[in-house]
Amino acid sequence: MNRHFNTHLEGLDLQFWHDLIESHGKLISLKKGEYLCRRGEPTNAFGYVKSGYFKYTVEGVNKIGGFAFPEALIGDYPHCMENAPAMFDIVAGKDSEVWIADATILPRLFEEDKEAGRQGRLFMQSAYVSLANRYYALYAKTPLERYLDLINEHPQIMQDVPQKEIAEYLQILPNSLSRIRKKLFDK
């Protein structure tokens, strides 16, 4: 992908986060469809994707709120810092490996380590801006505009993620995505 799919990672020191997670965590493998955490259940899982990808979903609604691809931080942040109930299901989109640590250590680290505190603040600020941009796109742009933005910024997603999941992420029906693709690619 041209840039991070999760724009809140832009400007973060991912090596800092990866080193922190690896020093306090372990590498686990999840099969396609297995959950890292479930909505409504306590979670302390925080990590980064080594391989594969994960979907942030709301079960029963069948909507994808986001993806996490290799190198991306993953977890129901900041809820995981308090072992609070997750807002999302985080599920493997295909067989995946992920480094996972116990996020309940983060508040103490943020207090005791100046750089960790700075990184935590940057992460929250970046996440907020990313979320605001996502909401703006959902309400101010047409499905065609959102689709074009997605494939122009992240062309690899077309090979990595099934079209049904792309439609769910764009919050349109799969047949609507099919019509958009037909209109664009049958010219």
C-alpha positions as CSV (number, residue, x, y, z in Angstrom):
1,M,0.0,0.0,0.0
2,N,1.2,3.5,-0.8
3,R,0.8,4.8,2.7
4,H,-0.6,3.5,5.9
5,F,-4.2,2.4,5.5
6,N,-4.8,3.5,9.1
7,T,-3.9,7.2,8.7
8,H,-3.6,7.6,12.4
9,L,-0.3,5.8,12.1
10,E,1.3,8.5,10.0
11,G,3.8,10.3,12.0
12,L,4.0,7.8,14.8
13,D,7.2,6.0,15.7
14,L,6.0,2.5,14.8
15,Q,9.4,1.0,15.8
16,F,8.8,2.4,19.3
17,W,5.4,0.7,19.5
18,H,6.6,-2.5,17.9
19,D,9.6,-2.8,20.3
20,L,7.4,-2.0,23.3
21,I,4.8,-4.6,22.3
22,E,7.5,-7.3,21.5
23,S,9.3,-6.7,24.9
24,H,6.0,-7.2,26.8
25,G,4.1,-9.6,24.6
26,K,4.1,-12.7,22.5
27,L,3.5,-13.6,18.8
28,I,0.3,-15.5,18.2
29,S,-1.4,-17.0,15.1
30,L,-5.1,-16.7,14.4
31,K,-7.0,-18.5,11.6
32,K,-9.3,-16.6,9.3
33,G,-12.5,-15.9,11.3
34,E,-10.9,-16.1,14.8
35,Y,-11.4,-13.3,17.2
36,L,-8.7,-11.1,18.8
37,C,-11.5,-9.6,21.0
38,R,-15.3,-9.6,21.0
39,R,-17.6,-6.6,21.3
40,G,-18.9,-6.3,24.9
41,E,-16.3,-8.6,26.4
42,P,-13.4,-7.3,28.5
43,T,-10.2,-7.0,26.5
44,N,-6.6,-6.0,27.3
45,A,-5.2,-7.1,23.9
46,F,-2.9,-4.5,22.3
47,G,-0.4,-5.2,19.6
48,Y,0.6,-5.0,16.0
49,V,-0.1,-7.1,12.9
50,K,2.8,-9.1,11.7
51,S,1.1,-10.8,8.7
52,G,-2.4,-11.1,7.4
53,Y,-5.1,-8.6,8.2
54,F,-7.9,-7.9,10.7
55,K,-11.3,-6.4,10.5
56,Y,-13.0,-4.2,13.1
57,T,-16.6,-5.2,12.9
58,V,-19.9,-4.9,14.8
59,E,-21.4,-8.4,14.9
60,G,-25.0,-8.6,13.9
61,V,-24.8,-5.4,11.9
62,N,-22.3,-6.8,9.4
63,K,-20.4,-3.6,9.0
64,I,-16.7,-3.2,8.9
65,G,-15.5,-0.1,10.7
66,G,-11.8,-0.5,9.8
67,F,-9.0,-2.8,8.9
68,A,-5.5,-3.4,10.3
69,F,-2.8,-4.6,7.9
70,P,0.8,-5.6,8.5
71,E,2.7,-3.2,10.8
72,A,-0.5,-1.5,12.0
73,L,-1.2,-1.3,15.7
74,I,-4.2,-3.3,16.7
75,G,-6.6,-3.4,19.7
76,D,-9.7,-1.8,21.0
77,Y,-7.8,1.3,22.2
78,P,-8.2,2.9,24.7
79,H,-10.6,0.4,26.2
80,C,-7.9,-2.3,26.3
81,M,-5.9,-0.2,28.7
82,E,-8.5,-0.7,31.4
83,N,-9.5,-4.3,30.4
84,A,-12.9,-2.7,29.6
85,P,-15.5,-4.2,27.2
86,A,-14.5,-3.9,23.6
87,M,-16.6,-1.7,21.3
88,F,-15.7,-3.8,18.3
89,D,-15.1,-7.4,17.3
90,I,-11.6,-7.7,16.0
91,V,-11.4,-10.7,13.7
92,A,-8.8,-12.2,11.4
93,G,-9.7,-11.6,7.8
94,K,-7.3,-14.4,6.8
95,D,-4.8,-16.5,8.6
96,S,-2.7,-13.9,10.4
97,E,0.1,-13.4,12.9
98,V,0.0,-10.7,15.5
99,W,2.2,-9.5,18.4
100,I,0.0,-9.1,21.5
101,A,0.8,-7.5,24.8
102,D,-1.3,-6.7,27.9
103,A,-2.4,-3.1,27.4
104,T,-3.1,-2.5,31.1
105,I,0.6,-1.7,31.5
106,L,0.3,1.3,29.2
107,P,-1.1,3.9,31.7
108,R,1.8,3.2,34.1
109,L,4.3,3.4,31.2
110,F,2.8,6.7,30.0
111,E,3.3,8.1,33.5
112,E,6.8,6.8,34.2
113,D,8.4,7.1,30.7
114,K,8.4,10.6,29.1
115,E,8.7,9.2,25.5
116,A,6.0,6.6,26.1
117,G,3.7,9.3,27.4
118,R,4.5,11.5,24.3
119,Q,3.8,8.5,22.0
120,G,0.5,7.8,23.8
121,R,-0.6,11.4,23.3
122,L,0.4,11.4,19.6
123,F,-1.5,8.1,19.1
124,M,-4.7,9.5,20.6
125,Q,-4.4,12.8,18.7
126,S,-3.8,11.0,15.4
127,A,-6.6,8.5,16.1
128,Y,-9.0,11.4,16.7
129,V,-8.1,13.2,13.4
130,S,-8.4,9.9,11.5
131,L,-11.8,9.2,13.0
132,A,-13.0,12.7,12.2
133,N,-11.8,12.3,8.6
134,R,-13.6,9.0,8.3
135,Y,-16.9,10.5,9.5
136,Y,-16.5,13.4,7.2
137,A,-16.0,11.1,4.2
138,L,-19.0,9.0,5.2
139,Y,-21.3,12.0,5.4
140,A,-19.8,14.4,2.8
141,K,-18.7,12.1,0.0
142,T,-20.7,9.9,-2.3
143,P,-20.0,6.1,-2.4
144,L,-18.2,6.6,-5.7
145,E,-15.9,9.3,-4.2
146,R,-15.2,7.1,-1.2
147,Y,-14.4,4.1,-3.4
148,L,-12.1,6.2,-5.7
149,D,-10.3,7.6,-2.7
150,L,-9.8,4.1,-1.3
151,I,-8.4,2.5,-4.5
152,N,-6.3,5.5,-5.4
153,E,-4.7,5.7,-1.9
154,H,-4.5,2.0,-1.3
155,P,-4.6,0.1,-4.6
156,Q,-3.4,-3.1,-3.0
157,I,-6.6,-3.5,-1.1
158,M,-8.2,-4.7,-4.3
159,Q,-6.0,-7.8,-4.2
160,D,-5.9,-8.3,-0.4
161,V,-9.5,-7.8,0.7
162,P,-12.7,-9.4,-0.8
163,Q,-15.1,-7.0,-2.5
164,K,-17.9,-7.8,0.0
165,E,-15.6,-6.5,2.8
166,I,-14.7,-3.4,0.8
167,A,-18.4,-2.7,0.4
168,E,-19.0,-3.1,4.1
169,Y,-16.1,-0.8,4.9
170,L,-17.5,1.8,2.5
171,Q,-20.9,1.2,4.1
172,I,-22.7,0.4,0.9
173,L,-24.3,-2.8,-0.4
174,P,-22.2,-5.2,-2.4
175,N,-24.4,-4.8,-5.4
176,S,-23.9,-1.0,-5.2
177,L,-20.1,-1.6,-5.3
178,S,-20.6,-3.9,-8.3
179,R,-22.5,-1.1,-10.1
180,I,-19.7,1.4,-9.2
181,R,-17.0,-0.9,-10.5
182,K,-18.9,-1.7,-13.6
183,K,-19.4,2.0,-14.3
184,L,-15.7,2.7,-13.8
185,F,-14.1,-0.3,-15.4
186,D,-16.5,-1.0,-18.4
187,K,-15.6,2.3,-20.1
